[in-house]
């Protein structure tokens, strides 16, 4: 084992992985405890227009289930949106939620499963570093997910991310009660993803694996094993999948890497790049994947010298021949170079200013990152102070 400490590995999701697995959705839902009769299916209009949702609805109906389709899930959802969806869920009388989509759809479904069965607004259950959440009880509605992107890994996690437009914050609900009861990862559903979205979601998945790998207090032998395989898989397959999205074998590789990365963060969590990304997303209304990509390389450039052993391991995972015979320090720096080159190859080495973000936002971000998102700072190999956070923000600008 790479760590000598004791640990608990927890992955309660029934995972159905493989092209064509969508046909099993109906039987999976019908077999849930309590034998549900009515399903509330959440998705986005773009997926309906592509004709992807039809297969899900058909499978559910063939299993004898009544289906209510809600196709207006908003990207990067707010807590207000979740509360609105939860009201519709309660009104429908559905016994189970099915999320058909990417991270935003899964986030809304998981959060609505809480909000539909709990008395307070959804935001009160969000876990901020400077404010504990309200307790979540086991009475949440069951959630089954069908992933249509390869990035968030939400099919394997107990997390739901949302923003609060009033407080200008973005945070995460964490509860074992919102692990999906089952997840279908059917890579054939990702064949129509455009190259930019393939790249963005794939980089997000890679960063999940990377950050869980370097999460000092939470990493363990299990998370290291899973994150290592996720990084290797995505580093090798994502550039090719971006270039040739019609190749199903490549889509399967990327989907597998993404799911493994989700398992990794479910067991070890993320660190500074995600802690910086969420406040930027709240203030500048950028997608989660874009904000993570913006910060990852600048964070790593300011970290590797504090953890040369870890970063040398990353280099050896990604391209062992390249660092053969290198000193630990040289291999560690090469590991960061590899990540930057990987981002550039898929078009995701990006800066804030490319999206019209104003530089005067940086001081507010420092306050956010060292305030309500400070917990990820403490989990990083190098604990950054406010001045160092500003330095990274300027490099990412």
C-alpha positions in Angstrom: 0.0 0.0 0.0 1.1 3.5 -0.7 -0.3 4.8 2.6 0.0 3.0 5.9 -3.1 4.5 7.5 -6.4 2.7 8.0 -9.3 3.9 5.8 -12.9 3.2 4.8 -13.8 2.8 1.2 -17.4 3.4 0.4 -19.1 3.0 -3.0 -22.8 2.0 -2.6 -23.9 2.8 -6.2 -25.0 -0.1 -8.4 -23.1 0.7 -11.6 -24.2 -0.5 -15.0 -21.4 0.4 -17.4 -21.3 -0.2 -21.1 -22.6 0.8 -24.5 -26.3 -0.1 -24.8 -26.9 -0.3 -21.0 -29.6 2.3 -21.2 -32.1 -0.4 -22.1 -31.8 -1.7 -18.5 -33.1 1.6 -17.0 -36.7 0.5 -16.6 -35.9 -2.8 -14.9 -33.3 -1.1 -12.6 -35.8 1.5 -11.4 -38.7 -1.0 -11.1 -36.5 -3.2 -8.9 -35.8 -0.5 -6.3 -37.0 -1.0 -2.7 -40.6 -0.1 -2.3 -41.4 -1.0 -6.0 -41.9 2.5 -7.2 -44.8 3.2 -9.7 -44.1 6.8 -10.7 -40.9 8.4 -12.0 -39.9 12.0 -12.2 -37.4 12.2 -15.0 -35.1 15.3 -15.1 -33.3 16.3 -18.2 -32.4 19.3 -20.5 -34.1 20.4 -23.7 -31.0 19.9 -25.8 -31.0 16.2 -24.9 -34.7 15.9 -25.9 -33.9 17.6 -29.2 -31.2 15.1 -29.9 -33.6 12.3 -29.4 -31.6 10.8 -26.5 -34.3 10.9 -23.9 -36.7 8.8 -25.9 -34.9 5.6 -25.1 -35.0 6.3 -21.4 -38.7 7.0 -21.4 -39.4 3.9 -23.4 -37.4 1.7 -21.1 -39.2 3.1 -18.0 -42.7 2.7 -19.6 -41.9 -0.8 -20.8 -41.2 -1.7 -17.1 -44.8 -0.5 -16.2 -43.7 2.8 -14.7 -45.6 6.1 -15.1 -43.2 8.8 -16.2 -43.3 12.6 -15.6 -40.7 14.3 -17.8 -39.2 17.6 -16.7 -36.9 18.9 -19.5 -36.1 22.4 -18.2 -33.1 21.7 -15.9 -30.8 24.8 -16.1 -27.0 24.5 -16.4 -25.0 25.4 -13.4 -28.2 25.4 -11.3 -29.0 27.8 -8.5 -30.6 26.8 -5.1 -33.7 28.6 -6.2 -34.0 26.5 -9.3 -33.6 23.4 -7.1 -36.4 24.5 -4.8 -38.7 25.1 -7.8 -38.0 21.6 -9.2 -38.5 20.1 -5.7 -41.9 21.7 -5.5 -42.8 20.0 -8.9 -41.5 16.7 -7.6 -43.7 16.9 -4.5 -46.7 17.9 -6.6 -46.1 14.9 -9.0 -46.2 12.3 -6.3 -43.3 10.5 -7.9 -41.5 7.9 -5.7 -38.1 8.1 -7.5 -36.1 10.6 -9.5 -34.2 9.7 -12.7 -31.5 12.2 -13.8 -30.8 11.9 -17.5 -27.9 14.2 -18.4 -24.6 15.6 -17.2 -23.5 17.1 -13.9 -26.1 19.8 -13.7 -29.0 17.4 -14.2 -27.6 15.0 -11.6 -26.9 17.9 -9.2 -30.5 19.1 -9.4 -31.9 15.6 -9.0 -29.8 14.8 -6.0 -30.6 18.2 -4.3 -34.3 18.0 -5.2 -34.4 14.5 -3.6 -33.5 16.3 -0.3 -35.6 19.5 -0.8 -38.7 17.5 -1.7 -38.5 15.7 1.7 -37.0 18.3 4.0 -38.6 21.5 5.3 -35.9 24.2 4.8 -34.7 25.8 1.6 -32.1 23.7 -0.2 -29.2 26.2 0.4 -29.4 25.4 4.2 -28.2 21.9 3.5 -25.1 23.2 1.6 -21.9 22.6 3.5 -19.8 25.8 3.5 -16.4 26.0 5.2 -17.6 28.8 7.5 -21.2 27.5 8.1 -22.3 24.0 9.0 -25.3 22.6 7.0 -28.5 21.5 8.5 -28.9 17.7 9.1 -30.1 15.6 6.2 -32.2 12.6 7.1 -32.6 9.2 5.4 -36.0 10.1 4.0 -34.6 11.5 0.8 -36.2 10.2 -2.4 -34.1 7.6 -4.3 -32.2 8.8 -7.3 -31.1 6.8 -10.4 -28.8 8.6 -12.9 -28.0 8.1 -16.5 -24.9 10.0 -17.4 -24.7 11.7 -20.9 -21.3 13.4 -20.4 -17.9 12.1 -19.2 -16.7 14.5 -16.7 -18.5 15.2 -13.4 -18.4 11.7 -12.0 -21.6 12.6 -10.1 -22.9 9.1 -10.9 -20.5 7.9 -8.2 -20.6 10.6 -5.6 -22.6 11.9 -2.6 -22.3 15.5 -3.8 -24.6 18.1 -5.4 -23.3 21.5 -6.4 -25.4 24.7 -6.7 -25.0 28.4 -6.6 -26.8 31.1 -4.5 -27.5 34.2 -6.6 -28.4 36.3 -3.5 -25.2 35.6 -1.5 -23.0 35.2 -4.7 -21.7 31.8 -3.5 -21.4 28.3 -4.9 -21.3 25.3 -2.6 -21.8 21.6 -2.3 -24.2 19.4 -0.5 -22.5 16.3 0.8 -24.6 13.4 2.1 -24.4 9.6 1.8 -28.1 9.7 1.4 -27.8 11.2 -2.1 -25.5 8.6 -3.5 -27.5 7.4 -6.5 -29.2 4.1 -5.9 -28.0 3.1 -9.4 -26.1 4.6 -12.2 -26.1 3.8 -15.9 -23.0 4.9 -17.8 -23.7 4.2 -21.4 -20.8 5.7 -23.4 -22.8 5.5 -26.7 -24.9 8.4 -25.3 -21.8 10.6 -25.5 -21.2 10.1 -29.2 -22.9 13.4 -30.1 -21.0 15.5 -27.6 -19.2 18.3 -29.5 -15.4 18.5 -29.1 -15.3 21.5 -26.8 -17.7 19.8 -24.3 -15.9 16.5 -24.6 -12.7 18.4 -23.7 -14.1 20.5 -20.9 -15.9 17.6 -19.1 -12.9 15.3 -19.6 -10.5 17.8 -18.1 -12.8 18.2 -15.1 -12.7 14.4 -14.7 -8.9 14.4 -14.9 -8.8 17.1 -12.3 -11.0 15.1 -9.9 -8.6 12.2 -10.1 -5.5 14.5 -9.7 -6.9 16.5 -6.8 -8.0 13.3 -4.9 -4.5 11.9 -5.5 -2.9 14.9 -3.8 -5.6 15.4 -1.1 -3.2 15.0 1.9 -5.6 14.3 4.8 -8.1 12.2 2.9 -6.1 10.2 0.3 -5.8 6.5 1.1 -4.7 3.3 -0.7 -8.1 2.8 -2.3 -8.5 6.4 -3.6 -4.9 6.4 -4.8 -5.5 3.2 -6.8 -8.7 4.5 -8.4 -7.3 8.0 -9.1 -4.1 6.6 -10.6 -6.1 4.5 -13.1 -8.4 7.4 -13.9 -5.5 9.8 -14.6 -3.7 7.3 -16.8 -6.9 6.5 -18.8 -7.9 10.1 -19.4 -4.4 11.3 -20.2 -4.2 8.7 -22.9 -7.7 8.7 -24.3 -9.2 12.2 -24.0 -7.1 14.0 -26.7 -8.0 11.2 -29.2 -11.7 11.4 -28.2 -11.8 15.1 -28.7 -10.3 14.7 -32.2 -12.5 11.7 -33.1 -15.7 11.8 -31.1 -17.4 9.2 -33.3 -15.0 6.5 -32.1 -17.0 4.5 -29.6 -14.0 2.7 -28.1 -12.5 6.1 -27.2 -15.8 7.3 -25.7 -15.8 4.2 -23.6 -12.3 4.8 -22.3 -13.1 8.4 -21.4 -16.4 7.4 -19.7 -14.6 4.8 -17.6 -11.9 7.3 -16.6 -14.6 9.8 -15.6 -16.5 7.3 -13.5 -13.3 6.2 -11.8 -12.5 9.8 -11.0 -15.9 10.2 -9.5 -15.2 7.2 -7.2 -11.9 8.8 -6.3 -13.4 12.1 -5.1 -16.3 10.3 -3.4 -13.6 8.7 -1.2 -10.9 11.5 -1.0 -12.4 14.8 -2.2 -10.8 17.6 -4.1 -8.4 20.4 -3.2 -7.5 24.0 -4.1 -8.4 24.2 -7.8 -12.0 23.2 -7.1 -12.0 25.5 -4.0 -11.1 28.4 -6.3 -13.3 27.3 -9.1 -16.6 27.5 -7.3 -16.4 31.1 -6.2 -15.3 32.1 -9.7 -18.3 30.2 -11.1 -20.6 32.1 -8.7 -19.3 35.5 -9.5 -18.6 35.2 -13.2 -21.2 32.6 -14.2 -18.7 30.3 -16.0 -19.2 26.6 -16.2 -17.7 24.4 -13.6 -15.4 22.6 -16.0 -14.0 25.9 -17.4 -13.3 27.3 -13.9 -11.5 24.2 -12.8 -9.4 24.3 -16.0 -8.5 27.9 -15.4 -7.0 27.3 -12.0 -5.5 23.8 -12.2 -2.1 24.6 -13.8 -1.4 27.8 -11.9 -2.2 25.9 -8.7 0.1 23.1 -9.6 2.9 25.5 -10.6 2.7 26.9 -7.1 2.5 23.6 -5.4 4.9 21.0 -6.8 8.0 22.1 -4.9 6.2 21.4 -1.6 5.4 17.8 -2.6 8.0 16.6 -5.1 7.4 13.0 -4.3 3.7 13.2 -5.1 4.3 15.1 -8.3 7.1 12.8 -9.4 4.5 9.9 -9.0 2.1 11.8 -11.1 4.7 12.2 -13.9 5.5 8.5 -13.7 1.8 7.6 -14.0 1.3 9.9 -17.1 4.4 9.2 -19.1 7.0 6.9 -17.3 9.4 6.9 -20.2 9.7 10.7 -20.3 11.0 10.9 -16.7 13.1 7.7 -16.7 16.3 8.6 -14.8 15.1 12.0 -13.7 15.7 13.2 -10.2 12.6 13.5 -8.0 12.6 17.3 -8.4 13.0 17.2 -12.2 10.3 14.5 -12.5 7.9 16.6 -10.3 8.2 19.7 -12.4 7.9 17.5 -15.5 4.6 16.2 -14.1 3.2 19.8 -14.1 4.5 20.3 -17.6 2.6 17.2 -18.7 -0.6 18.5 -17.3 -0.2 21.8 -19.0 0.6 20.2 -22.3 -2.4 17.9 -21.9 -4.7 20.9 -21.3 -3.3 22.7 -24.3 -3.7 19.6 -26.5 -7.4 19.5 -25.8 -7.9 23.3 -25.9 -8.5 23.8 -22.2 -5.4 25.8 -21.1 -7.5 28.9 -20.6 -7.5 32.2 -18.6 -10.2 34.3 -16.9 -9.8 37.2 -19.3 -10.7 35.1 -22.3 -14.2 35.0 -20.8 -14.5 38.8 -20.2 -13.9 38.5 -16.4 -12.9 41.8 -14.9 -9.7 42.0 -13.0 -11.4 43.8 -10.1 -13.1 40.5 -9.2 -9.9 39.1 -7.9 -10.0 40.7 -4.4 -13.5 39.4 -3.9 -12.4 35.9 -4.9 -9.6 36.0 -2.3 -12.2 36.6 0.4 -14.4 33.8 -0.9 -11.6 31.3 -1.2 -10.1 32.0 2.2 -13.6 32.3 3.7 -16.5 30.1 2.8 -14.4 27.8 0.6 -11.3 27.6 2.9 -11.6 23.9 3.7 -10.1 22.8 0.4 -7.0 25.0 1.1 -6.3 22.9 4.2 -6.4 19.7 2.2 -3.8 20.7 -0.3 -0.1 19.7 -0.1 0.8 23.4 0.3 -1.5 25.6 2.4 -1.8 28.9 0.7 -2.3 32.2 2.5 -4.3 35.1 1.1 -1.3 36.7 -0.6 -0.4 33.4 -2.3 -4.0 32.9 -3.4 -3.9 36.3 -5.0 -0.7 35.4 -6.8 -2.4 32.3 -8.3 -5.5 34.3 -9.3 -3.3 36.8 -11.2 -1.5 33.9 -13.0 -4.9 32.4 -13.9 -6.2 35.8 -15.1 
